[in-house]
Amino acid sequence: MPTATPLPTPVRAALAGGDGLISRRDLLGVGIPRTTISRWIIQDRLVPLANGIYADPVVLRSLDPWVRFRLRTRAFLIVSPPNAAAIGWSAVVLHGMPTVGAPPDVPSAVRPSRTRSGSNRTVNGHTRFGAVPDRWLGEVDGIRVVHPAFTAVDLGRRVDRLTALIVADAAARRDRSRDSLAGAFDDIAEWPGAGRAAWAVRNADGEAESALESAGRYAFIRAGLPPSRSNVWVGEYLPEFRLDHYWAERRVGVEADGLAKYRRDPETAMRDEKRREWRLQELGIRVLRYGWAVALGSPDALAGQVRLLLDAPAPPPPGRLRTWSGDEGRAVLGLPFGVRDRPRTLTVR
């Protein structure tokens, strides 16, 4: 297949400056005639993502599906009416929250209205109409978007419980509490299917720091295990280690084992992990690890393993054992908030 002729340098520069997007006005501004724009679209040198908003098809095809969906969301909102705001998965990607599965076919926006129903769907996006109070509206990187908590509750009306919990945990972490989720639920309570969102709001944990940790929590909750504390620091005199899930009374810690820590230096990561395991055992803490395959494929087996540890007699700690919350541990060690989860800035309109 022949290689497409590269776009002119001014156009590629404008695309880079526009975060991968360029408008018809910008193209005309750098001297590209309308007839040339139309020819480039036919030749697949430009692809329209919304009315008068284009992207480089070569770049677009190289992107992760969710990154591509974020680009389409931005394009759709740029040309939407001024009072429209990204909602649903479109809001999730703009906020940089965890995503699950494959992205929707088209972006979604909401236009505040006194009515609670009605929508308009085009090939470029889906616009709904709903009673969204102003306090839940803001902007991220210049794009109108609803608040993470409102996004989580709205999604919770339609998705499965695991997905709802992943997004709700992320929203609670942004606000350091469930209060915003509860407030958003109050404002969505009369929307169709709102009752389905109540479970995720009730079980959300602002201390959970990843989608994998939320998946582990889901396995524990559905099995009826005693509640664990998320990302608690443990140590004798100072915070030494942070455990993703911790049952202090039984001295049981469970770790969500993602792959990121092994990618940069696998040998060092494994050596540090062994050293960490030895020290935790020395403190009298029994540790279990899990990954995505177990959390999603065998949640009952994961919960059963944890139950066995919780039911077994806890070994006496050899010395003093203290715990600190995630924020307390960071403060003692002088670590800034957000070292593992730096949220995007939401500007309230």
Secondary structure as the mmCIF struct_conf table of DSSP 4:
data_model
#
loop_
_struct_conf.conf_type_id
_struct_conf.id
_struct_conf.beg_label_comp_id
_struct_conf.beg_label_asym_id
_struct_conf.beg_label_seq_id
_struct_conf.end_label_comp_id
_struct_conf.end_label_asym_id
_struct_conf.end_label_seq_id
HELX_LH_PP_P HELX_LH_PP_P1 PRO A 2 PRO A 8
HELX_RH_AL_P HELX_RH_AL_P1 THR A 9 GLY A 17
TURN_TY1_P TURN_TY1_P1 GLY A 18 GLY A 20
STRN STRN1 ILE A 22 SER A 23
HELX_RH_AL_P HELX_RH_AL_P2 ARG A 24 GLY A 29
TURN_TY1_P TURN_TY1_P2 VAL A 30 GLY A 31
HELX_RH_AL_P HELX_RH_AL_P3 ARG A 34 ILE A 42
TURN_TY1_P TURN_TY1_P3 GLN A 43 ASP A 44
BEND BEND1 ARG A 45 LEU A 46
STRN STRN2 VAL A 47 ALA A 50
TURN_TY1_P TURN_TY1_P4 ASN A 51 GLY A 52
STRN STRN3 ILE A 53 ALA A 55
HELX_RH_AL_P HELX_RH_AL_P4 PRO A 57 SER A 62
BEND BEND2 LEU A 63 LEU A 63
HELX_RH_AL_P HELX_RH_AL_P5 PRO A 65 ILE A 78
TURN_TY1_P TURN_TY1_P5 VAL A 79 VAL A 79
BEND BEND3 SER A 80 SER A 80
TURN_TY1_P TURN_TY1_P6 PRO A 82 ASN A 83
STRN STRN4 ALA A 85 ALA A 86
TURN_TY1_P TURN_TY1_P7 GLY A 88 GLY A 88
HELX_RH_AL_P HELX_RH_AL_P6 TRP A 89 HIS A 95
TURN_TY1_P TURN_TY1_P8 GLY A 96 GLY A 96
BEND BEND4 GLY A 101 ALA A 102
HELX_LH_PP_P HELX_LH_PP_P2 PRO A 103 PRO A 104
BEND BEND5 ASP A 105 VAL A 106
STRN STRN5 SER A 108 PRO A 112
BEND BEND6 ARG A 114 ARG A 116
STRN STRN6 SER A 119 ARG A 121
BEND BEND7 VAL A 123 ASN A 124
STRN STRN7 HIS A 126 GLY A 130
HELX_RH_3T_P HELX_RH_3T_P1 ASP A 134 TRP A 136
STRN STRN8 LEU A 137 VAL A 140
TURN_TY1_P TURN_TY1_P9 ASP A 141 GLY A 142
STRN STRN9 ILE A 143 VAL A 146
HELX_RH_AL_P HELX_RH_AL_P7 PRO A 148 GLY A 156
TURN_TY1_P TURN_TY1_P10 ARG A 157 ARG A 158
BEND BEND8 VAL A 159 VAL A 159
HELX_RH_AL_P HELX_RH_AL_P8 ARG A 161 ASP A 175
TURN_TY1_P TURN_TY1_P11 ARG A 176 ARG A 176
BEND BEND9 SER A 177 ARG A 178
HELX_RH_AL_P HELX_RH_AL_P9 ASP A 179 ILE A 188
TURN_TY1_P TURN_TY1_P12 ALA A 189 GLU A 190
BEND BEND10 TRP A 191 TRP A 191
TURN_TY1_P TURN_TY1_P13 PRO A 192 GLY A 193
HELX_RH_3T_P HELX_RH_3T_P2 ALA A 194 ALA A 197
HELX_RH_AL_P HELX_RH_AL_P10 ALA A 198 ASN A 203
TURN_TY1_P TURN_TY1_P14 GLY A 206 GLU A 207
BEND BEND11 SER A 210 SER A 210
HELX_RH_AL_P HELX_RH_AL_P11 ALA A 211 ARG A 222
TURN_TY1_P TURN_TY1_P15 ALA A 223 GLY A 224
HELX_LH_PP_P HELX_LH_PP_P3 LEU A 225 SER A 228
STRN STRN10 ARG A 229 GLY A 235
BEND BEND12 GLU A 236 LEU A 238
STRN STRN11 PHE A 241 TRP A 247
TURN_TY1_P TURN_TY1_P16 ALA A 248 ARG A 251
STRN STRN12 VAL A 252 ALA A 256
BEND BEND13 LEU A 259 LEU A 259
HELX_RH_AL_P HELX_RH_AL_P12 ALA A 260 ARG A 263
BEND BEND14 ARG A 264 ARG A 264
HELX_RH_AL_P HELX_RH_AL_P13 PRO A 266 GLU A 282
TURN_TY1_P TURN_TY1_P17 LEU A 283 GLY A 284
STRN STRN13 ARG A 286 TYR A 290
HELX_RH_AL_P HELX_RH_AL_P14 TRP A 292 GLY A 297
HELX_RH_AL_P HELX_RH_AL_P15 PRO A 299 ASP A 311
BEND BEND15 ALA A 312 ALA A 312
HELX_LH_PP_P HELX_LH_PP_P4 PRO A 313 PRO A 317
BEND BEND16 PRO A 318 GLY A 319
STRN STRN14 ARG A 322 TRP A 324
HELX_RH_AL_P HELX_RH_AL_P16 GLY A 326 LEU A 333
TURN_TY1_P TURN_TY1_P18 GLY A 334 GLY A 334
HELX_LH_PP_P HELX_LH_PP_P5 LEU A 335 PRO A 336
TURN_TY1_P TURN_TY1_P19 PHE A 337 GLY A 338
BEND BEND17 VAL A 339 ARG A 340
HELX_LH_PP_P HELX_LH_PP_P6 PRO A 343 LEU A 346
STRN STRN15 THR A 347 VAL A 348
#
